[in-house]
Amino acid sequence: MSVLTSQDSGITREEAESARAWVYEMYRLADTKSVAMVPTFMKEEAVLNFASVASLKGRAALERLFTWEYGACSRIDHSIQEFRVSEKQIVVKLLATYRFRNGSTQTMKYLAVWHKSPADNRASRVDIDGDFSGVFQELAAVAGPPPL
């Protein structure tokens, strides 16, 4: 998949490829359900704005959320559909399939905006947009209420 950049983005080919590698590695690690994804790819005081859920601040809060999510799922698969790179963010369109421990499966599309420059190793914020109501309902049914 090619990296999409606008002509006036100021991003070099090398920076775009670095961003591409970062995106693929981050979602690869997320698909292993390893909470190590958080400190590897998020700054200490990172913020997660997750659709209609209250914002979460800091790695500890993010680690609690992902521990809860990963514990309720037997498998998660992210498929990157498209992404765009600019000087301050990476926008990723995804298709995610959640396989829950109770046997149910849900697939959904969503958009993630990672706030980081191509040179940064960690994001300061991620804004996630999509209809997660069904996913959160299944997560709660399997793992109880979210640790928000």
Helices and strands as residue ranges (DSSP letters): H 13-31, H 37-41, E 42-50, E 56-57, H 59-72, E 73-85, E 89-100, E 105-115, E 123-129, H 133-143
